[in-house]
């Protein structure tokens, strides 16, 4: 099969990964509509491989969450929106790592929630990934228990360069995206990011074979990924906070501390998005969404917490498809998959 799609592949060397959003030179310049075949390393840069590989011993803080990118999107200017459509997200290894990290996580003392209690012990769990059966196998550390969970690959980190000349650690989620850690960032979803600097500078990383909502211990089933994304550009349309669109849902994200502020940001952004898309008043939209919204947590462990507000398109007038972009990118994804499978 032949295709007119522009496809480019990137498998960065360890020296080519970046650790921030903003402040890094582009890995490449791409035109809108380009299909990117990407390798992304796990949040530990591949250094946690066994139960004896403690993060404090094998990783170099703050060099965590290596990103593949950034990609300069030709024509992207402040006030535009970059759309990143996830065609496929597939683990590149047959194992993933999860850990407890001292002074990190939702159920332990942290630097910002300081107590006299000692930090939780540092421990590593290695999960087996059965990519054929689409399963993640948990091995308990203190017993012989084994549990299989469905594989649900996602990217914890996707974002653009922040506004106001800022450079943000790849561990931080905010209005630019970044380390949002939402399980909603899976294959078949389009992520919309507001452009803050010329070229946008899109980066992706932090693959999770699966993650529970809230990422309670602060670490998912972390693994390297082979992912395919389509990067597009929507001119003249701003996006104040990262938004996601699937075939069935519209979703807004908010990242802040305390958690209720993250919740409010996501809820308000969804109200304003739906109102603008449907023509309803904000008060009517507020009432409708108050009865229809779902509010999954993304993470309650990072430097900022991330909350998601999502609504079924079927509940909205016209079954809203933002900008018409998601449907078009889904069609491009099908074309790519048909071509790659027929090759």
Secondary structure, DSSP 8 states (H G I E B T S, - for coil): ------EEEE---GGG-B-EESSS--SEEE-TTEEEEEEE--TTTT---STT--HHHH--TT--S-EEEEEEETT--TT-EEEEEEEEEEESSSEEEEEE-TT-STTS--SSS--SS-----EEEEEEEETTTTEEEEE-SSSS-EEEEE---EEEEEE---STT--EETT-EETTEES---TT--TT-EEEEE--STTEEEEEEEEES---TB-TTS---B--EEEEEEEEEETT---SS-EEE-SSEEEEEEEESSHHHHHHHHHHHHHHHHHHHH---HHHHHHHHHHH-B--EEESSSSSEEEEEEEEGGGSTT---GGGHHHHHHHHHHHHHHHHHH-
